[in-house]
Amino acid sequence: MSTSTARTPRRTAKRSPSHSGVVLRLLARRVHFVAGLVVAPFLLVLCLTGLVYVFSPQIHDSLYHSQLYVPDASGTRHPVSEQVAAALTAHPEGTLESVITPSDVDRTTRVVLSVPGLTGSGDGVQFRSVFVDPYTNYISGELTTVGHLMPANTWLRQLHANLHLGEAGRVYAELAATWLPIVIIGGLVLWLAQPRRRKKVTARELLVPSVRGSGWSRLRTVHGPLGLWLAIGLVVVAVGGLAMSRFAGGREDGATDPVRLVAPALAESPVPVPGADAKPVGIDRVLAVAAADGLAGELLVTPPSGPADEYTVAERDPGLPIRKDVIAIDPYTGEVTTRTGWTDYSTTAKLRTLAVEFHTGALFGLANQIVVALLAAGLIALILLGGRMWWVKNPYGNRWSAVPPPTWRQLSRRVLWLGLAAVAVLSWLVPVLGVSLAVFAALDAAINAVKRRRNQSSTQGQPT
């Protein structure tokens, strides 16, 4: 009878809202601690490499100044067709792949050629980029580029994305970007909803880091406000990284892109091929048509690869205002046959584009780069503070004693099923989350099983 009476309050408390809130807070503490501890090394690497990569435009301007800039921007520009001819004269073995027009009056024209001897395939194919002074047709320099990226940009981008380990290495970056928002949400729950001894907590205590106190308490009063200030920016950076990732962002058709993340593709169609006497309009006419159609800034012009193919002209300028227009031009009539623009992007594709450009520091220029650099530096500080908090709370000799205990069994069925449904949806949208969560859960269960067996063995070995 006494046993039955003792169990009744526990079942009632389990269903109470206050108890559920305590359990959710404990669950947030466990997720924030364990996931943060596991992904912290990956996040540190991402932050350090990202701090360099975000300033790649300035690095390019310094490394490749003679190729990118003209010595004298006065005078009249030569037609682009003459600049292409100059590049092909220097490389008669080459085939024209594309032309990138200058983004400013002091920039060179980039003529991209396919030449024998270069390697790579798919997105990693190499080209010979010839930089031509538009005022003199003088070749300012040559570089071997991957796609339309400068060599330093390619190297830094691969360092940040995969540590030069290839496709397998991209998983590390996606793992860190996947778990960062979850770790942040768990930390916000702990900081904003944790019970405090005093009834009223001031805004200053929540928002302003404090160095009062000592030990773990002082570290927490710095870690909490700093995380609160950085939370939104870090989530946006993480989403931008996921948008470029292999699994969450690499979806290219309707079957794998149900939320329409990918930008709309230009729907080209074969053009009628006139008689043998017909001559193509040429790149100068194509650029004039593109300018009349409203395209501006740096333009990527791709010539036809066959007699029935079209020219394509795409705007390349990053940042605001968003310029993403792409047109197809009939090479025989000079008429615009197809067009896609920013208005054709789905809402999710627009958000993805904005998040990616913010992530790379290109959305609003140098200010964007500084913001991203500060976010990366702030995240490094949060990781170091969190690691120090764990170290102070948990001596090295007993390293796992401070790991929060499992709490999911204490959740009500309704909350548990809602949580499982949310995890299922997130795992579908972000596959690395589902796989890593399964691995974490299996390791967590194994560790706790070993601990329980040890506790049982020690209990059984004690004299009664």
Secondary structure, 3 states (H helix, E strand, C coil): CHHHHHHHHHHHHHHCHHHHHHHHHHHHHHHHHHHHHHHHHHHHHHHHHHHHHCCHHHHHHHHCHHHHECCCCCCCCCCHHHHHHHHHHHCCCCEEEEEECCCCCCECEEEEEECCCCCCCHHHCEEEEEEECCCCCCEEEEEEEECCECHHHHHHHHHHHHCCCCHHHHHHHHHHHHHHHHHHHHHHHHHHHCCCCCCCCCHHHHHCCCCCCCHHHHHHHHHHHHHHHHHHHHHHHHHHHHHCCCCCCCCCCCCCCCCCCCCCCCCCCCCCCCCCCCCCCCHHHHHHHHHHCCCCCCEEEECCCCCCCCEEEEECCCCCCCCCCEEEECCCCCCEEEEECHHHCCHHHHHHHHHHHHHHCCCCHHHHHHHHHHHHHHHHHHHHHHHHHHHHHCCHHHCCCCCCCCCHHHCCHHHHHHHHHHHHHHHHHCHHHHHHHHHHHHHHHHHHHHHHHHHHHHHHHCCC
